[in-house]
Amino acid sequence: MVATAVTTTFHNPSRERRREWQRATHQYRDTKQFCIDGWENGEFGMAVTTANIDNPLYSAIQNQAIREAKSDYKKDGIVEYHASQPFAVNNQNWEIDRTENGSVVVGFPCISGWWYTPIDVYDGIADDVHRLIAGDADKSRLQVYRRGDDWFCTFTVEYDAETGEETAIGVDIGHNHLLAADAETGESMLVSGREAKYVRRKYRSLRESLQQAGALRARNRVGNKEQCRIRDLNHNASRRLIDWSQQFESPVLKIEDLDGIREGSDWRGVHSWHFRQLQEFIVYKAEQAGIRVEKVDPFETSQRCSACGAEGSRDVDHFVCSECDRGRHADLNAAENIRQREGEPCTA
């Protein structure tokens, strides 16, 4: 399955249209904030519906706002949306078509009704758009947002890829190195975790000092800053991996199934390390680039030799096999083990 993200501008939307879209972005933000505040204050259960929402947005948009708020709340807890939010509709509630004069239009509900507006189709998205119009592909939810004076829409086009030779790439996620990747062609890459560990030590020390001083509000702000720094590092690491993978013919990323990784670990930092966030970034960036992702069983990928399968020993970053005496970087040895295993399809 190939999944390609399409982002383009609306072509000369009218002033009335732009005003309504701007109003919708504010209503969308308020809907999400209403849900977050209601869940946090215990005013209603998680099964909130459009019957609880009092604004003029179409119900399809309200439902999407509820879904996004629920996802944010489960992941981050209490959230405050300060800026207007891109409003969205699910894949079943928007359309794309070609008019008699050849223009490509996107139609979706908003406040006063459905709008059908031309979009700019440039060379980089033309094939995906034409495939979608012809019915040879599926589409994801549609997002509409403003940047400067322009209005944009973004969606994902999915279709079956032609089968052929694939290049398996194993990816190990850790703490000494944020990630290690091993391709079956022999190439490999490492992304250091040194900066991430420094950030965590720095902000842990700050939090402890502020806790002792009783500055709880400042302590919470420190935690938010740490999350932002780590998030940036994870974004950069995942982008480097995707860019590196694209040099290979039909790359397939294999990653560990991290469910349960926090249980049974002897590393004390595992409970606060952003393993899953980095993996999520890898998956959705891979999908945007049309790269398939598989999850594999992580059992003993770090303890076994990738050449003979025997148990070995690790000294910091160096792995040595007790049977064949093979030595390799420990994280790359784990990545090679991951690459060699059969996986299950993984989607974001």
Secondary structure as the mmCIF struct_conf table of DSSP 4:
data_model
#
loop_
_struct_conf.conf_type_id
_struct_conf.id
_struct_conf.beg_label_comp_id
_struct_conf.beg_label_asym_id
_struct_conf.beg_label_seq_id
_struct_conf.end_label_comp_id
_struct_conf.end_label_asym_id
_struct_conf.end_label_seq_id
STRN STRN1 VAL A 2 THR A 9
STRN STRN2 PHE A 10 PHE A 10
BEND BEND1 HIS A 11 ASN A 12
HELX_RH_AL_P HELX_RH_AL_P1 ARG A 15 ASN A 41
TURN_TY1_P TURN_TY1_P1 GLY A 42 GLY A 42
BEND BEND2 GLU A 43 PHE A 44
BEND BEND3 MET A 46 MET A 46
HELX_RH_3T_P HELX_RH_3T_P1 THR A 50 ASN A 52
BEND BEND4 ASN A 55 LEU A 57
HELX_RH_AL_P HELX_RH_AL_P2 SER A 59 ASP A 76
BEND BEND5 GLY A 77 ILE A 78
BEND BEND6 ALA A 83 ALA A 83
STRN STRN3 PHE A 87 VAL A 89
HELX_RH_3T_P HELX_RH_3T_P2 ASN A 91 ASN A 93
STRN STRN4 GLU A 95 ARG A 98
TURN_TY1_P TURN_TY1_P2 GLU A 100 ASN A 101
BEND BEND7 GLY A 102 GLY A 102
STRN STRN5 VAL A 104 PRO A 109
BEND BEND8 ILE A 111 GLY A 113
STRN STRN6 TRP A 114 PRO A 118
STRN STRN7 ILE A 119 ILE A 119
HELX_RH_AL_P HELX_RH_AL_P3 ASP A 123 ILE A 133
TURN_TY1_P TURN_TY1_P3 ALA A 134 GLY A 135
BEND BEND9 ASP A 136 ALA A 137
STRN STRN8 ASP A 138 LYS A 139
STRN STRN9 LEU A 142 ARG A 147
TURN_TY1_P TURN_TY1_P4 GLY A 148 ASP A 149
STRN STRN10 ASP A 150 TYR A 159
HELX_LH_PP_P HELX_LH_PP_P1 ASP A 160 THR A 163
STRN STRN11 THR A 167 ILE A 173
BEND BEND10 HIS A 175 ASN A 176
STRN STRN12 HIS A 177 ALA A 183
TURN_TY1_P TURN_TY1_P5 GLU A 184 THR A 185
BEND BEND11 GLY A 186 GLY A 186
STRN STRN13 SER A 188 SER A 192
HELX_RH_AL_P HELX_RH_AL_P4 ARG A 194 ALA A 213
TURN_TY1_P TURN_TY1_P6 GLY A 214 GLY A 214
HELX_RH_AL_P HELX_RH_AL_P5 LEU A 216 SER A 245
TURN_TY1_P TURN_TY1_P7 GLN A 246 GLN A 247
BEND BEND12 PHE A 248 SER A 250
STRN STRN14 PRO A 251 GLU A 256
TURN_TY1_P TURN_TY1_P8 ASP A 259 GLY A 264
HELX_RH_3T_P HELX_RH_3T_P3 ARG A 268 HIS A 271
TURN_TY1_P TURN_TY1_P9 SER A 272 SER A 272
BEND BEND13 TRP A 273 TRP A 273
HELX_RH_AL_P HELX_RH_AL_P6 PHE A 275 GLN A 288
STRN STRN15 ALA A 289 ALA A 289
TURN_TY1_P TURN_TY1_P10 GLY A 290 GLY A 290
STRN STRN16 ARG A 292 VAL A 296
TURN_TY1_P TURN_TY1_P11 PHE A 299 GLN A 303
STRN STRN17 ARG A 304 ARG A 304
TURN_TY1_P TURN_TY1_P12 SER A 306 CYS A 308
STRN STRN18 GLU A 311 GLU A 311
STRN STRN19 GLY A 312 ASP A 315
TURN_TY1_P TURN_TY1_P13 VAL A 316 ASP A 317
STRN STRN20 HIS A 318 CYS A 321
TURN_TY1_P TURN_TY1_P14 SER A 322 CYS A 324
STRN STRN21 GLY A 327 HIS A 329
HELX_RH_AL_P HELX_RH_AL_P7 ALA A 330 GLN A 340
BEND BEND14 ARG A 341 ARG A 341
STRN STRN22 GLU A 344 PRO A 345
#
